[in-house]
């Protein structure tokens, strides 16, 4: 009989001290050596993850590339509403990763949530994918390949921007160059990214057998919340001065929770505290797809060798990222290291913030220059008036205000118009003007009503017996989307239908009928098909440039047949879109230093049980940043250049705060972060120690 048998039976009466230990885990399966890429230290499974990310980001950024303009001139929302909804959507996409991370770390694991739940719920955002894919790729590396893992995050970011580069270039072309149902083809522009999501799922599933799939480690989010709550409540209950203080406020949870969990929560809270200032950076970065795109609509996209649509300018960002990542990693950072300068992750992020501040300062200067070139706007109790003479001889025009005093006197030749709009002052918001027209020996008096803050054209034409006039309201300003606005006056005695290739034909009534404005893409229109009741013909409209407004008069007064006499009411955008290049260079350099570094920093500093949670927290800062833009766009009431300056100044202040916080932050070393197998040993050893103590007492 074993002399220790009695004691062994008594041991069953005792249990471990901790009542809420992490549930016991099954023993770790033996590690398998995964195949490598071309004999390197990079796992082959990384290739499938990177290709999946490329396709998923193609889908996401391709859809976002046309989203603002879709709101603007398909749904006819204003600039502020379009900007707000754009950033609300972006915020939702970067808020849902919190849910995805909770499910991944506590239930399905990174692999299952990425391949099944995340992709099936893409309509609700990228929340199932974003917190898992970067951390899942990092899990594929062994600890001895930490340097390769650091470079993986650069490759990972390259795949993101390669997908973004191609999609932001191609998707606007699918929208504008292809016609669906007589209009821009948004169905194709949104459909192709949807197809890429299917490809992403297929490619990711192909590498399933090669992946290292760390098992989920229990409901880690709930454990973290409970641990923090117990520490706070326990400290509150033990406020007596007789009770000794503890080194850290989370140590007050030691009565109930294991040491390894408290250590992990300490590491998590320290990093989360460091994340507090980060949303302001994203508030600036994500405006490339909203405010900067709207700025591009007020610029001229003709680069001589190529013509850029406003929403295609976003392609610069991913293109420059593909250049800057190897440039920074292989050249700039190495040169700085050779100079003996310590360039930590937090310092890189702080410099990225400063570069983003400079980018928005440049954007503000560009916006001021655009405003200086824009036509002046009529203010309160003001209008702008131009006179167009379509009669066969010269006409003298006198405009009389209240009290019959002359406001304007012009002599206009046949088929000519006044050189510029004339500003007229009103006595009240709405007023009647007297127009005196002298034509040959005829004197015609007419009256027209005008309303403040509008542009008008007085059109004079023959009426068979003499001359008549009509007052039409002109477009107030340049088109809001960078397109061209055109309208027609038909001098023929029959209606004309004009096919502009965008939607249903434009009908212009007979005998000086005036059509409404129609917006078209910038380009050469040398043979526009027109049709009357008894014949077809074509008109040469020439170049219709960015942001201009044109008036075409259809005439038959020459021996060359029907023609369109062209007049430019509002000049084309003068400032080249190339002037946006400096701000894109600055903000892309900022992104490379801030975002790529932040991804790797988040992974390296996170406890192994909280990799996805911390990636989700990183993405949550993006969501909050988009909310900041939404609030400012809706409630600031600032002109655009002032709004750019506001964002630049706010980020500069935040950068100062972040630098102070980073100065006192002590980075966690990789050997200090316990791995899952370490935690199992720690739990087992802890329980044995407790049991041994009890046996001694017995």
Secondary structure by P-SEA (a helix, b strand, c coil): cccaaaaaaaaaacccccccccccccccccccccccccccccccaaaaaaaaaaaaaaaaaaaacaaaaaacccccccaaaaaaaaaaaaaaaaaaaaaaaaaaaccccaaaaaccccccccccccccccccaaaaaaacccccaaaaaaaaaaaaaaaaaaaaaaaaaccccccccccccccccaaaaaaaaaaaaaaaaaaaaaacccccccccccaaaaaaaaaaaaaaaaaaacccccccccccccccccccccaaaaaaaaaaaaaaaaacccaaaaaaaaccccaaaaaaaaccccccccccccccccaaaaaaaaaaaaaaaccaaaaaaaacccccaaaaaaaaaaaaaaaaaaaaaaaaaaaaaccccccccbbbbbbbbcccbbbbbbbbcccccccbbbbbcccccccbbbbbbbccccbbbbbbbbcccbbbbbbbbbbccbbbbbbbbbcccbbbbbbbbcccccccccbbbbbbbbcccbbbbbbcccccbbbbbcccccccbbbbccccccbbbbbcccccbbbbbcccccbbbbbbbbcccccccccccccccccccccccccaaaaaaaaaaaaaacaaaaaaaaaaacccccaaaaaaaaaaaaaaaaaaaaaaaccccccaaaaaaaaaaaaaaaaaaaaaaaaabbbbcccccccaaaaaaaaaaaaaaaaaaaaaac
